[in-house]
């Protein structure tokens, strides 16, 4: 993944399988932080960011990092659960978290941890499958199950049994939607699946994106240089929007109304947020 590395030296992500092996939420009282002064460096995780989960109802933001899971809605950012190098990371609409990676000091998890899951916002994790065998650097979820990349694309209906579906797709980042749409970024361009990862096709004319996310039929992506693009047809065609100032490490999006989406992009320095479909971004306000 040499093309992506210059812009991502500090951010091997939620989903970075072809790089080196480093590498939801419920609180209704969380304030709405969408603009203002950026979160101070001391209030932000220092480890590489590998993924992000946002609860659009509360704007609670969880970052999966080299040092574990952090709630950056709090100041200072609060670590949740044990120290695990969370590489692949994704969440489902019911708040279930899935991850992969390596155990931290004092952990009794095997190395690599395989696929692990949490149903309590990351306070505890349970091994599901491939313990001691697989380090997924990319994970995505649809209503049909999970999609992961560990040198090849694997799919699972239950997180227990896995099937290889694409041996030659060098996915850097995976993003899924409930309807079975999955996007995979690669150095060669963007690939798309409409059947939860069983079959893939390259998207003609798509920009070179490093991270993508899906919010229903809307897809959002960001280039290694921080330029944001959106798609109203689940990744088939794309329109350029604005850009962020930092190097992207993870991305999330959620609808504000039928025509407008809020977009969060995490960098090594903080989180930038847009409330106008990515046309403009501001640093996330400190709580």
For each residue, the residues with C-beta under 8 A, 3 or more apart:
1: 4 5 16 18 19 170 172 187
2: 5 187
3: 187 208 224
4: 1 7 8 19 172 187 210 224
5: 1 2 8 9 19
6: 9 224
7: 4 210 224 225 226 247 248
8: 4 5 11 12 13 16 210 224 247 248 249
9: 5 6 247
10: 48 247 249 268
11: 8 48 49 247 248 249 250 267 268
12: 8 16 19 20 22 23 48 50 87 137
13: 8 16 23 49 50 51 172 173 211 249 250
14: 49 50 51 52 64 87 88 89 90 138 139 173 211 250
15: 50 51 88 89 137 138 139 140 149 171 172 173 174 211
16: 1 8 12 13 19 23 50 87 137 138 172 173
17: 88 136 137 138 149 150 151 171 172
18: 1 137 170 171 172
19: 1 4 5 12 16 22 23 137 172
20: 12 23
21: 87 102 112 135 137
22: 12 19 48 66 85 87 102
23: 12 13 16 19 20 48 50 66 85 87 101 137
24: 53 55 60 62 91 95 96 97 121 122
25: 53 54 55 58 60 62 71 95 121
26: 55 58 60 95 121
27: 30 55 58 60 73
28: 57 58
29: 58
30: 27 55 58 59 60 73
31: 59 73 287
32: 59
33: 36 59 73 273 284 285 286 287
34: 59 262 273 275 282 284 285
35: 273 275 282 283 284 285
36: 33 282 283 284 285 286
37: 283 285 286
38: 269 270 283 284 286
39: 43 44 72 75 77 270 271 283 284 286
40: 43 44 75 286
41: 44 269
42: 76
43: 39 40 72 75 76 77 286
44: 39 40 41 72 77 269 270
45: 49 63 65 67 70 72 77
46: 67
47: 65 66 67 68
48: 10 11 12 22 23 65 66 249 268
49: 11 13 14 45 52 63 64 65 249 250 266 267 268
50: 12 13 14 15 16 23 64 65 66 85 86 87 88 89 101 249 250
51: 13 14 15 63 64 86 88 89 90 99 250
52: 14 49 61 62 63 64 89 250 251 252 264 266
53: 24 25 61 62 64 89 90 91 97 252
54: 25 59 60 61 62 252 254 264
55: 24 25 26 27 30 58 59 60 95
56: 59 254 255 262
57: 28
58: 25 26 27 28 29 30 55 73
59: 30 31 32 33 34 54 55 56 73
60: 24 25 26 27 30 54 55 71 73
61: 52 53 54 71 72 73 252 264 271 284
62: 24 25 52 53 54 69 70 71 72 80 97 121 122
63: 45 49 51 52 69 70 72 77 250 266
64: 14 49 50 51 52 53 69 86 89 99 250
65: 45 47 48 49 50 68 69 70 86
66: 22 23 47 48 50 85 86
67: 45 46 47 70 79 83 85 104
68: 47 65 79 80 81 82 83 84 85 86 104
69: 62 63 64 65 79 80 81 84 86 97 122
70: 45 62 63 65 67 77 78 79 80
71: 25 60 61 62 74 77 78 80
72: 39 43 44 45 61 62 63 77 271 284
73: 27 30 31 33 58 59 60 61 287
74: 71 77 78 287
75: 39 40 43 286 287
76: 42 43
77: 39 43 44 45 63 70 71 72 74
78: 70 71 74
79: 67 68 69 70 83
80: 62 68 69 70 71 121 122 123
81: 68 69 84 118 122 123 124 125
82: 68 104 106 107 125
83: 67 68 79 104 105 106 107
84: 68 69 81 99 101 102 103 104 107 109 113 116 125
85: 22 23 50 66 67 68 101 102 103 104
86: 50 51 64 65 66 68 69 89 99 100 101
87: 12 14 16 21 22 23 50 99 100 101 102 135 136 137
88: 14 15 17 50 51 98 99 100 101 135 136 137 138 139 148 149
89: 14 15 50 51 52 53 64 86 97 98 99 100 139
90: 14 51 53 97 98 99 139 140 141 146 174 176
91: 24 53 95 96 97 98 141
92: 95 96 98 141
93: 178
94:
95: 24 25 26 55 91 92 119 121
96: 24 91 92 117 118 119
97: 24 53 62 69 89 90 91 117 118 119 121 122
98: 88 89 90 91 92 115 116 117 128 139 141 146 159
99: 51 64 84 86 87 88 89 90 113 115 116 117 118 125 139
100: 86 87 88 89 112 113 114 115 116 134 135 136 137 139 148
101: 23 50 84 85 86 87 88 112 113 135
102: 21 22 84 85 87 111 112 113 135
103: 84 85 107 108 109 110 111 113
104: 67 68 82 83 84 85 107
105: 83
106: 82 83
107: 82 83 84 103 104
108: 103
109: 84 103 113 116 125 127 131
110: 103 113 114 127 131 132
111: 102 103 132
112: 21 100 101 102 131 132 133 134 135
113: 84 99 100 101 102 103 109 110 116 125 127 131 135
114: 100 110 127 128 129 130 131 132 133 134
115: 98 99 100 127 128 129 130 134 136 139 146 148 156 159
116: 84 98 99 100 109 113 125 126 127 128
117: 96 97 98 99 125 126 128 159
118: 81 96 97 99 121 122 123 124 125 126
119: 95 96 97
120: 123 124
121: 24 25 26 62 80 95 97 118
122: 24 62 69 80 81 97 118 125
123: 80 81 118 120
124: 81 118 120
125: 81 82 84 99 109 113 116 117 118 122
126: 116 117 118
127: 109 110 113 114 115 116 131
128: 98 114 115 116 117 159 160
129: 114 115 156 159 160 161 162
130: 114 115 133 134 162
131: 109 110 112 113 114 127
132: 110 111 112 114
133: 112 114 130
134: 100 112 114 115 130 148 150
135: 21 87 88 100 101 102 112 113 150
136: 17 87 88 100 115 139 148 149 150
137: 12 15 16 17 18 19 21 23 87 88 100 149 150
138: 14 15 16 17 88 148 149 171 172 173 174 184
139: 14 15 88 89 90 98 99 100 115 136 146 147 148 149 174
140: 15 90 146 147 148 174 175 176 182 197
141: 90 91 92 98 145 146 147 176
142: 145 147 176 177 178 179 180 181 182 196 197
143: 178 179 180 196
144: 155 157 180 195 196
145: 141 142 155 156 157 158 159 196
146: 90 98 115 139 140 141 155 156 159
147: 139 140 141 142 153 154 155 156 174 176 182 193 196 197
148: 88 100 115 134 136 138 139 140 153 154 155 156 162 174
149: 15 17 88 136 137 138 139 152 153 154 169 171 174 184
150: 17 134 135 136 137 154
151: 17
152: 149 164 166 167 168 169
153: 147 148 149 164 165 166 167 169 171 184 197 200
154: 147 148 149 150 162 163 164 165
155: 144 145 146 147 148 162 163 165 196 197 198
156: 115 129 145 146 147 148 159 160 161 162 163
157: 144 145 161
158: 145 161
159: 98 115 117 128 129 145 146 156
160: 128 129 156
161: 129 156 157 158
162: 129 130 148 154 155 156
163: 154 155 156
164: 152 153 154 167
165: 153 154 155 197 198 199 200
166: 152 153 169 197 200
167: 152 153 164
168: 152
169: 149 152 153 166 184 186 191 200
170: 1 18 186 187 188
171: 15 17 18 138 149 153 174 184 185 186 191
172: 1 4 13 15 16 17 18 19 138 184 185 186 187 210
173: 13 14 15 16 138 183 184 185 209 210 211 212
174: 15 90 138 139 140 147 148 149 171 182 183 184
175: 140 182 183 211 212 213 214 219
176: 90 140 141 142 147 180 181 182 183 196 214
177: 142 180 181 182 214 215 216 217 234
178: 93 142 143
179: 142 143 217 234
180: 142 143 144 176 177 193 194 195 196
181: 142 176 177 192 193 194 214 219 234 235
182: 140 142 147 174 175 176 177 192 193 196 197
183: 173 174 175 176 190 191 192 193 212 214 219 221 235
184: 138 149 153 169 171 172 173 174 190 191 192 193 200
185: 171 172 173 190 191 209 210 211 212 221
186: 169 170 171 172 189 190 191
187: 1 2 3 4 170 172
188: 170 202
189: 186 202 203 206 208
190: 183 184 185 186 202 203 206 207 208 209 212 221 235
191: 169 171 183 184 185 186 200 201 202 203
192: 181 182 183 184 200 201 202 203 234 235 236
193: 147 180 181 182 183 184 196 197 198 199 200 201
194: 180 181 199
195: 144 180 198 199
196: 142 143 144 145 147 155 176 180 182 193
197: 140 142 147 153 155 165 166 182 193 200
198: 155 165 193 195
199: 165 193 194 195
200: 153 165 166 169 184 191 192 193 197
201: 191 192 193
202: 188 189 190 191 192
203: 189 190 191 192 206 235 236
204:
205: 237 238
206: 189 190 203 209 235 238
207: 190 221 223 227 229 238 240
208: 3 189 190 223 224
209: 173 185 190 206 212 221 222 223 229
210: 4 7 8 172 173 185 221 222 223 224 248
211: 13 14 15 173 175 185 221 222 248 249 250 251
212: 173 175 183 185 190 209 219 220 221 222 235 251
213: 175 219 220 221 251 252 253
214: 175 176 177 181 183 218 219 220 234 235 253
215: 177 218 219 220 253 254 255 261
216: 177 255
217: 177 179 232 233 234
218: 214 215 230 231 232 234 253 255 261
219: 175 181 183 212 213 214 215 230 231 234 235 238
220: 212 213 214 215 228 229 230 231 251 253 261 263 278
221: 183 185 190 207 209 210 211 212 213 228 229 230 231 235 238 251
222: 209 210 211 212 226 227 228 229 244 248 251 265
223: 207 208 209 210 226 227 229 248
224: 3 4 6 7 8 208 210 247 248
225: 7 243
226: 7 222 223 243 244 245 246 247 248 265
227: 207 222 223 240 241 242 243
228: 220 221 222 240 241 242 243 244 263 265 274 278 281
229: 207 209 220 221 222 223 238 239 240 241 278
230: 218 219 220 221 238 239 241 261 277 278
231: 218 219 220 221 234 235 236 237 238 239
232: 217 218 237 239
233: 217 236 237
234: 177 179 181 192 214 217 218 219 231
235: 181 183 190 192 203 206 212 214 219 221 231 238
236: 192 203 231 233
237: 205 231 232 233
238: 205 206 207 219 221 229 230 231 235
239: 229 230 231 232
240: 207 227 228 229
241: 227 228 229 230 274 277 278 279
242: 227 228 274 278 279 280 281
243: 225 226 227 228 281
244: 222 226 228 248 265 267 272 281
245: 226 267 272 281
246: 226 265 267 268 269 270 272
247: 7 8 9 10 11 224 226 267 268
248: 7 8 11 210 211 222 223 224 226 244 251 265 266 267
249: 8 10 11 13 48 49 50 211 266 267 268
250: 11 13 14 49 50 51 52 63 64 211 265 266
251: 52 211 212 213 220 221 222 248 263 264 265 266
252: 52 53 54 61 213 263 264
253: 213 214 215 218 220 261 262 263 264
254: 54 56 215 261 262
255: 56 215 216 218 258 260 261 262
256: 260 261 262 275
257: 260
258: 255
259:
260: 255 256 257 275 276 277
261: 215 218 220 230 253 254 255 256 277 278
262: 34 56 253 254 255 256 273 274 275
263: 220 228 251 252 253 273 274 277 278 281
264: 52 54 61 251 252 253 271 272 273 284
265: 222 226 228 244 246 248 250 251 271 272 273 281
266: 49 52 63 248 249 250 251 270 271
267: 11 49 244 245 246 247 248 249 270 271 272
268: 10 11 48 49 246 247 249
269: 38 41 44 246
270: 38 39 44 246 266 267 283 284
271: 39 61 72 264 265 266 267 283 284
272: 244 245 246 264 265 267 281 282 283 284
273: 33 34 35 262 263 264 265 281 282 283 284
274: 228 241 242 262 263 277 278 279 280 281 282
275: 34 35 256 260 262
276: 260 279 280
277: 230 241 260 261 263 274
278: 220 228 229 230 241 242 261 263 274 281
279: 241 242 274 276
280: 242 274 276
281: 228 242 243 244 245 263 265 272 273 274 278
282: 34 35 36 272 273 274
283: 35 36 37 38 39 270 271 272 273
284: 33 34 35 36 38 39 61 72 264 270 271 272 273
285: 33 34 35 36 37
286: 33 36 37 38 39 40 43 75
287: 31 33 73 74 75
